[in-house]
Amino acid sequence: MSHTCLDQLRAQSKWKWSDLDDLDPADEPASATTIPSRQEDKDLLLRVLDRVPRECRELWRMIVAGLSYREMSLRMDVAEGTLRVRVLRCREKAVAARRELLERRPGDGDRNITVKRPPNRAEG
């Protein structure tokens, strides 16, 4: 017989848990370039929002305002299940936009630069 709950509790006991307030700032990584600043995060978020459709931004505004999917579906005159799928698709679009922006982020060095090259054409 499987004891999934007990297995999870045993697995958690192997972790050393610490309160965030007790952590020493000296234990953090020395390289500040690997940790983006809050302003960089905000700038990235705004750039991602610029790349997603207006409908996605409106859906997220309603979610942030605390509306349930039922309330949102009534406002938009859309079935609740359809609305959930739309939110999922918007999340996927945002993830793709974020990934694209991060690949082209300046200052990351050559490792994340994507170069588009024209297709090879046969000389004739």
PyMOL commands that place a pseudoatom at each C-alpha (Angstrom):
pseudoatom trace, name=CA, resn=MET, resi=1, chain=A, elem=C, hetatm=0, pos=[0.000, 0.000, 0.000]
pseudoatom trace, name=CA, resn=SER, resi=2, chain=A, elem=C, hetatm=0, pos=[1.262, 3.486, -0.864]
pseudoatom trace, name=CA, resn=HIS, resi=3, chain=A, elem=C, hetatm=0, pos=[1.773, 6.080, 1.839]
pseudoatom trace, name=CA, resn=THR, resi=4, chain=A, elem=C, hetatm=0, pos=[2.183, 9.201, -0.245]
pseudoatom trace, name=CA, resn=CYS, resi=5, chain=A, elem=C, hetatm=0, pos=[1.512, 11.630, 2.597]
pseudoatom trace, name=CA, resn=LEU, resi=6, chain=A, elem=C, hetatm=0, pos=[4.062, 9.978, 4.844]
pseudoatom trace, name=CA, resn=ASP, resi=7, chain=A, elem=C, hetatm=0, pos=[6.593, 9.930, 2.018]
pseudoatom trace, name=CA, resn=GLN, resi=8, chain=A, elem=C, hetatm=0, pos=[6.094, 13.691, 1.542]
pseudoatom trace, name=CA, resn=LEU, resi=9, chain=A, elem=C, hetatm=0, pos=[6.535, 14.380, 5.259]
pseudoatom trace, name=CA, resn=ARG, resi=10, chain=A, elem=C, hetatm=0, pos=[9.700, 12.316, 5.356]
pseudoatom trace, name=CA, resn=ALA, resi=11, chain=A, elem=C, hetatm=0, pos=[11.056, 14.121, 2.299]
pseudoatom trace, name=CA, resn=GLN, resi=12, chain=A, elem=C, hetatm=0, pos=[10.379, 17.503, 3.910]
pseudoatom trace, name=CA, resn=SER, resi=13, chain=A, elem=C, hetatm=0, pos=[12.197, 16.515, 7.073]
pseudoatom trace, name=CA, resn=LYS, resi=14, chain=A, elem=C, hetatm=0, pos=[15.386, 16.112, 5.015]
pseudoatom trace, name=CA, resn=TRP, resi=15, chain=A, elem=C, hetatm=0, pos=[15.319, 19.808, 4.095]
pseudoatom trace, name=CA, resn=LYS, resi=16, chain=A, elem=C, hetatm=0, pos=[16.899, 22.395, 6.335]
pseudoatom trace, name=CA, resn=TRP, resi=17, chain=A, elem=C, hetatm=0, pos=[14.303, 25.155, 6.606]
pseudoatom trace, name=CA, resn=SER, resi=18, chain=A, elem=C, hetatm=0, pos=[15.292, 28.722, 7.524]
pseudoatom trace, name=CA, resn=ASP, resi=19, chain=A, elem=C, hetatm=0, pos=[13.261, 31.799, 8.241]
pseudoatom trace, name=CA, resn=LEU, resi=20, chain=A, elem=C, hetatm=0, pos=[13.913, 34.489, 5.612]
pseudoatom trace, name=CA, resn=ASP, resi=21, chain=A, elem=C, hetatm=0, pos=[14.543, 37.093, 8.308]
pseudoatom trace, name=CA, resn=ASP, resi=22, chain=A, elem=C, hetatm=0, pos=[17.328, 34.940, 9.763]
pseudoatom trace, name=CA, resn=LEU, resi=23, chain=A, elem=C, hetatm=0, pos=[19.320, 34.702, 6.526]
pseudoatom trace, name=CA, resn=ASP, resi=24, chain=A, elem=C, hetatm=0, pos=[22.630, 36.551, 6.389]
pseudoatom trace, name=CA, resn=PRO, resi=25, chain=A, elem=C, hetatm=0, pos=[23.034, 38.827, 3.340]
pseudoatom trace, name=CA, resn=ALA, resi=26, chain=A, elem=C, hetatm=0, pos=[26.654, 37.631, 3.128]
pseudoatom trace, name=CA, resn=ASP, resi=27, chain=A, elem=C, hetatm=0, pos=[25.342, 34.179, 2.153]
pseudoatom trace, name=CA, resn=GLU, resi=28, chain=A, elem=C, hetatm=0, pos=[23.879, 35.548, -1.081]
pseudoatom trace, name=CA, resn=PRO, resi=29, chain=A, elem=C, hetatm=0, pos=[25.757, 35.225, -4.394]
pseudoatom trace, name=CA, resn=ALA, resi=30, chain=A, elem=C, hetatm=0, pos=[28.446, 37.839, -4.907]
pseudoatom trace, name=CA, resn=SER, resi=31, chain=A, elem=C, hetatm=0, pos=[27.568, 38.504, -8.535]
pseudoatom trace, name=CA, resn=ALA, resi=32, chain=A, elem=C, hetatm=0, pos=[24.939, 41.225, -8.765]
pseudoatom trace, name=CA, resn=THR, resi=33, chain=A, elem=C, hetatm=0, pos=[24.596, 40.668, -12.504]
pseudoatom trace, name=CA, resn=THR, resi=34, chain=A, elem=C, hetatm=0, pos=[22.738, 37.391, -11.993]
pseudoatom trace, name=CA, resn=ILE, resi=35, chain=A, elem=C, hetatm=0, pos=[20.055, 39.022, -9.816]
pseudoatom trace, name=CA, resn=PRO, resi=36, chain=A, elem=C, hetatm=0, pos=[17.967, 41.585, -11.690]
pseudoatom trace, name=CA, resn=SER, resi=37, chain=A, elem=C, hetatm=0, pos=[16.912, 44.722, -9.866]
pseudoatom trace, name=CA, resn=ARG, resi=38, chain=A, elem=C, hetatm=0, pos=[13.282, 45.476, -9.123]
pseudoatom trace, name=CA, resn=GLN, resi=39, chain=A, elem=C, hetatm=0, pos=[13.390, 48.215, -11.761]
pseudoatom trace, name=CA, resn=GLU, resi=40, chain=A, elem=C, hetatm=0, pos=[14.674, 45.739, -14.369]
pseudoatom trace, name=CA, resn=ASP, resi=41, chain=A, elem=C, hetatm=0, pos=[11.851, 43.353, -13.450]
pseudoatom trace, name=CA, resn=LYS, resi=42, chain=A, elem=C, hetatm=0, pos=[9.320, 46.168, -13.766]
pseudoatom trace, name=CA, resn=ASP, resi=43, chain=A, elem=C, hetatm=0, pos=[10.736, 47.248, -17.129]
pseudoatom trace, name=CA, resn=LEU, resi=44, chain=A, elem=C, hetatm=0, pos=[10.629, 43.659, -18.391]
pseudoatom trace, name=CA, resn=LEU, resi=45, chain=A, elem=C, hetatm=0, pos=[7.030, 43.280, -17.217]
pseudoatom trace, name=CA, resn=LEU, resi=46, chain=A, elem=C, hetatm=0, pos=[5.976, 46.452, -19.008]
pseudoatom trace, name=CA, resn=ARG, resi=47, chain=A, elem=C, hetatm=0, pos=[7.711, 45.320, -22.208]
pseudoatom trace, name=CA, resn=VAL, resi=48, chain=A, elem=C, hetatm=0, pos=[5.989, 41.922, -21.991]
pseudoatom trace, name=CA, resn=LEU, resi=49, chain=A, elem=C, hetatm=0, pos=[2.622, 43.606, -21.468]
pseudoatom trace, name=CA, resn=ASP, resi=50, chain=A, elem=C, hetatm=0, pos=[3.233, 45.717, -24.578]
pseudoatom trace, name=CA, resn=ARG, resi=51, chain=A, elem=C, hetatm=0, pos=[3.675, 42.529, -26.616]
pseudoatom trace, name=CA, resn=VAL, resi=52, chain=A, elem=C, hetatm=0, pos=[0.525, 40.670, -25.543]
pseudoatom trace, name=CA, resn=PRO, resi=53, chain=A, elem=C, hetatm=0, pos=[-2.937, 41.384, -26.992]
pseudoatom trace, name=CA, resn=ARG, resi=54, chain=A, elem=C, hetatm=0, pos=[-5.158, 43.995, -25.359]
pseudoatom trace, name=CA, resn=GLU, resi=55, chain=A, elem=C, hetatm=0, pos=[-7.666, 41.286, -24.409]
pseudoatom trace, name=CA, resn=CYS, resi=56, chain=A, elem=C, hetatm=0, pos=[-4.986, 39.576, -22.290]
pseudoatom trace, name=CA, resn=ARG, resi=57, chain=A, elem=C, hetatm=0, pos=[-4.198, 42.794, -20.438]
pseudoatom trace, name=CA, resn=GLU, resi=58, chain=A, elem=C, hetatm=0, pos=[-7.904, 43.304, -19.719]
pseudoatom trace, name=CA, resn=LEU, resi=59, chain=A, elem=C, hetatm=0, pos=[-8.280, 39.738, -18.433]
pseudoatom trace, name=CA, resn=TRP, resi=60, chain=A, elem=C, hetatm=0, pos=[-5.306, 40.214, -16.107]
pseudoatom trace, name=CA, resn=ARG, resi=61, chain=A, elem=C, hetatm=0, pos=[-6.715, 43.526, -14.839]
pseudoatom trace, name=CA, resn=MET, resi=62, chain=A, elem=C, hetatm=0, pos=[-9.906, 41.725, -13.832]
pseudoatom trace, name=CA, resn=ILE, resi=63, chain=A, elem=C, hetatm=0, pos=[-7.934, 38.921, -12.159]
pseudoatom trace, name=CA, resn=VAL, resi=64, chain=A, elem=C, hetatm=0, pos=[-5.794, 41.426, -10.229]
pseudoatom trace, name=CA, resn=ALA, resi=65, chain=A, elem=C, hetatm=0, pos=[-8.984, 43.254, -9.219]
pseudoatom trace, name=CA, resn=GLY, resi=66, chain=A, elem=C, hetatm=0, pos=[-10.076, 40.013, -7.554]
pseudoatom trace, name=CA, resn=LEU, resi=67, chain=A, elem=C, hetatm=0, pos=[-12.887, 39.002, -9.884]
pseudoatom trace, name=CA, resn=SER, resi=68, chain=A, elem=C, hetatm=0, pos=[-13.725, 35.315, -10.059]
pseudoatom trace, name=CA, resn=TYR, resi=69, chain=A, elem=C, hetatm=0, pos=[-13.887, 33.496, -13.382]
pseudoatom trace, name=CA, resn=ARG, resi=70, chain=A, elem=C, hetatm=0, pos=[-17.673, 33.431, -12.978]
pseudoatom trace, name=CA, resn=GLU, resi=71, chain=A, elem=C, hetatm=0, pos=[-17.811, 37.224, -12.568]
pseudoatom trace, name=CA, resn=MET, resi=72, chain=A, elem=C, hetatm=0, pos=[-15.437, 37.713, -15.479]
pseudoatom trace, name=CA, resn=SER, resi=73, chain=A, elem=C, hetatm=0, pos=[-17.456, 35.393, -17.704]
pseudoatom trace, name=CA, resn=LEU, resi=74, chain=A, elem=C, hetatm=0, pos=[-20.657, 37.312, -16.922]
pseudoatom trace, name=CA, resn=ARG, resi=75, chain=A, elem=C, hetatm=0, pos=[-18.982, 40.631, -17.738]
pseudoatom trace, name=CA, resn=MET, resi=76, chain=A, elem=C, hetatm=0, pos=[-17.540, 39.356, -20.998]
pseudoatom trace, name=CA, resn=ASP, resi=77, chain=A, elem=C, hetatm=0, pos=[-20.562, 37.215, -21.930]
pseudoatom trace, name=CA, resn=VAL, resi=78, chain=A, elem=C, hetatm=0, pos=[-18.314, 34.186, -22.418]
pseudoatom trace, name=CA, resn=ALA, resi=79, chain=A, elem=C, hetatm=0, pos=[-18.575, 30.697, -20.937]
pseudoatom trace, name=CA, resn=GLU, resi=80, chain=A, elem=C, hetatm=0, pos=[-16.431, 30.222, -17.819]
pseudoatom trace, name=CA, resn=GLY, resi=81, chain=A, elem=C, hetatm=0, pos=[-14.495, 27.317, -19.386]
pseudoatom trace, name=CA, resn=THR, resi=82, chain=A, elem=C, hetatm=0, pos=[-13.772, 29.360, -22.498]
pseudoatom trace, name=CA, resn=LEU, resi=83, chain=A, elem=C, hetatm=0, pos=[-12.497, 32.174, -20.305]
pseudoatom trace, name=CA, resn=ARG, resi=84, chain=A, elem=C, hetatm=0, pos=[-10.141, 29.825, -18.460]
pseudoatom trace, name=CA, resn=VAL, resi=85, chain=A, elem=C, hetatm=0, pos=[-8.696, 28.684, -21.787]
pseudoatom trace, name=CA, resn=ARG, resi=86, chain=A, elem=C, hetatm=0, pos=[-8.250, 32.294, -22.878]
pseudoatom trace, name=CA, resn=VAL, resi=87, chain=A, elem=C, hetatm=0, pos=[-6.381, 33.106, -19.666]
pseudoatom trace, name=CA, resn=LEU, resi=88, chain=A, elem=C, hetatm=0, pos=[-4.157, 30.076, -20.220]
pseudoatom trace, name=CA, resn=ARG, resi=89, chain=A, elem=C, hetatm=0, pos=[-3.415, 31.158, -23.801]
pseudoatom trace, name=CA, resn=CYS, resi=90, chain=A, elem=C, hetatm=0, pos=[-2.611, 34.674, -22.603]
pseudoatom trace, name=CA, resn=ARG, resi=91, chain=A, elem=C, hetatm=0, pos=[-0.201, 33.258, -20.029]
pseudoatom trace, name=CA, resn=GLU, resi=92, chain=A, elem=C, hetatm=0, pos=[1.499, 31.224, -22.763]
pseudoatom trace, name=CA, resn=LYS, resi=93, chain=A, elem=C, hetatm=0, pos=[1.819, 34.361, -24.924]
pseudoatom trace, name=CA, resn=ALA, resi=94, chain=A, elem=C, hetatm=0, pos=[3.333, 36.286, -22.020]
pseudoatom trace, name=CA, resn=VAL, resi=95, chain=A, elem=C, hetatm=0, pos=[5.849, 33.518, -21.307]
pseudoatom trace, name=CA, resn=ALA, resi=96, chain=A, elem=C, hetatm=0, pos=[6.858, 33.450, -24.977]
pseudoatom trace, name=CA, resn=ALA, resi=97, chain=A, elem=C, hetatm=0, pos=[7.217, 37.239, -25.069]
pseudoatom trace, name=CA, resn=ARG, resi=98, chain=A, elem=C, hetatm=0, pos=[9.289, 37.207, -21.869]
pseudoatom trace, name=CA, resn=ARG, resi=99, chain=A, elem=C, hetatm=0, pos=[11.546, 34.478, -23.228]
pseudoatom trace, name=CA, resn=GLU, resi=100, chain=A, elem=C, hetatm=0, pos=[12.065, 36.414, -26.457]
pseudoatom trace, name=CA, resn=LEU, resi=101, chain=A, elem=C, hetatm=0, pos=[12.880, 39.619, -24.596]
pseudoatom trace, name=CA, resn=LEU, resi=102, chain=A, elem=C, hetatm=0, pos=[15.319, 37.874, -22.285]
pseudoatom trace, name=CA, resn=GLU, resi=103, chain=A, elem=C, hetatm=0, pos=[17.119, 36.296, -25.226]
pseudoatom trace, name=CA, resn=ARG, resi=104, chain=A, elem=C, hetatm=0, pos=[17.667, 39.743, -26.681]
pseudoatom trace, name=CA, resn=ARG, resi=105, chain=A, elem=C, hetatm=0, pos=[18.365, 41.533, -23.372]
pseudoatom trace, name=CA, resn=PRO, resi=106, chain=A, elem=C, hetatm=0, pos=[21.374, 43.844, -23.718]
pseudoatom trace, name=CA, resn=GLY, resi=107, chain=A, elem=C, hetatm=0, pos=[24.305, 43.372, -21.391]
pseudoatom trace, name=CA, resn=ASP, resi=108, chain=A, elem=C, hetatm=0, pos=[23.997, 39.606, -21.071]
pseudoatom trace, name=CA, resn=GLY, resi=109, chain=A, elem=C, hetatm=0, pos=[27.035, 39.010, -23.208]
pseudoatom trace, name=CA, resn=ASP, resi=110, chain=A, elem=C, hetatm=0, pos=[27.140, 36.800, -26.273]
pseudoatom trace, name=CA, resn=ARG, resi=111, chain=A, elem=C, hetatm=0, pos=[25.522, 33.768, -24.669]
pseudoatom trace, name=CA, resn=ASN, resi=112, chain=A, elem=C, hetatm=0, pos=[21.923, 34.959, -25.156]
pseudoatom trace, name=CA, resn=ILE, resi=113, chain=A, elem=C, hetatm=0, pos=[22.173, 36.809, -28.438]
pseudoatom trace, name=CA, resn=THR, resi=114, chain=A, elem=C, hetatm=0, pos=[20.030, 35.421, -31.216]
pseudoatom trace, name=CA, resn=VAL, resi=115, chain=A, elem=C, hetatm=0, pos=[21.117, 36.275, -34.723]
pseudoatom trace, name=CA, resn=LYS, resi=116, chain=A, elem=C, hetatm=0, pos=[18.762, 35.902, -37.657]
pseudoatom trace, name=CA, resn=ARG, resi=117, chain=A, elem=C, hetatm=0, pos=[20.562, 35.031, -40.842]
pseudoatom trace, name=CA, resn=PRO, resi=118, chain=A, elem=C, hetatm=0, pos=[19.155, 35.003, -44.372]
pseudoatom trace, name=CA, resn=PRO, resi=119, chain=A, elem=C, hetatm=0, pos=[18.643, 31.562, -45.905]
pseudoatom trace, name=CA, resn=ASN, resi=120, chain=A, elem=C, hetatm=0, pos=[21.461, 30.193, -48.046]
pseudoatom trace, name=CA, resn=ARG, resi=121, chain=A, elem=C, hetatm=0, pos=[20.766, 30.781, -51.692]
pseudoatom trace, name=CA, resn=ALA, resi=122, chain=A, elem=C, hetatm=0, pos=[22.249, 28.734, -54.457]
pseudoatom trace, name=CA, resn=GLU, resi=123, chain=A, elem=C, hetatm=0, pos=[24.517, 30.788, -56.655]
pseudoatom trace, name=CA, resn=GLY, resi=124, chain=A, elem=C, hetatm=0, pos=[23.425, 30.766, -60.215]
for i in range(1, 124): cmd.bond("trace and resi %d" % i, "trace and resi %d" % (i + 1))
show_as sticks, trace
zoom trace
